[in-house]
Amino acid sequence: MRKHGNDRSELIKDLLLAKPKKISLRESNLKELQRLKRKNNYKLSQIVRLAILKGLKQFERDNLLVHLTLKEFNSFLEILEEKNQKKH
């Protein structure tokens, strides 16, 4: 099993090359991933949000449980980002 470690560009490359069956990204999401890669100014949590939350966005309005879980997940990622920034 390959480990990504801190090589974020490798992780982005894997996300961009993933087969549609592995990860379902809409074309707009793919373009946003490519834009983040070009800017080379991104955080791992941004990639995670993009890959996961964009797919869930369509269900957020219809399902209260998904909406509440999404808010908790966003809070969790923000806390991780803050801790990560404090370490560096």
ChimeraX attribute file (.defattr): number of C-alpha atoms within 10 A of each C-alpha:
attribute: neighborCount
match mode: 1-to-1
recipient: residues
	/A:1	3
	/A:2	4
	/A:3	7
	/A:4	11
	/A:5	8
	/A:6	9
	/A:7	10
	/A:8	16
	/A:9	14
	/A:10	12
	/A:11	16
	/A:12	17
	/A:13	13
	/A:14	12
	/A:15	18
	/A:16	16
	/A:17	10
	/A:18	13
	/A:19	11
	/A:20	9
	/A:21	7
	/A:22	8
	/A:23	14
	/A:24	15
	/A:25	21
	/A:26	13
	/A:27	9
	/A:28	10
	/A:29	15
	/A:30	16
	/A:31	13
	/A:32	14
	/A:33	21
	/A:34	16
	/A:35	13
	/A:36	16
	/A:37	17
	/A:38	10
	/A:39	8
	/A:40	11
	/A:41	8
	/A:42	15
	/A:43	12
	/A:44	16
	/A:45	14
	/A:46	14
	/A:47	19
	/A:48	12
	/A:49	14
	/A:50	16
	/A:51	19
	/A:52	15
	/A:53	15
	/A:54	16
	/A:55	16
	/A:56	13
	/A:57	13
	/A:58	10
	/A:59	13
	/A:60	16
	/A:61	11
	/A:62	10
	/A:63	10
	/A:64	11
	/A:65	12
	/A:66	15
	/A:67	16
	/A:68	12
	/A:69	12
	/A:70	17
	/A:71	12
	/A:72	12
	/A:73	14
	/A:74	15
	/A:75	12
	/A:76	11
	/A:77	17
	/A:78	13
	/A:79	12
	/A:80	13
	/A:81	16
	/A:82	10
	/A:83	11
	/A:84	11
	/A:85	9
	/A:86	8
	/A:87	7
	/A:88	5
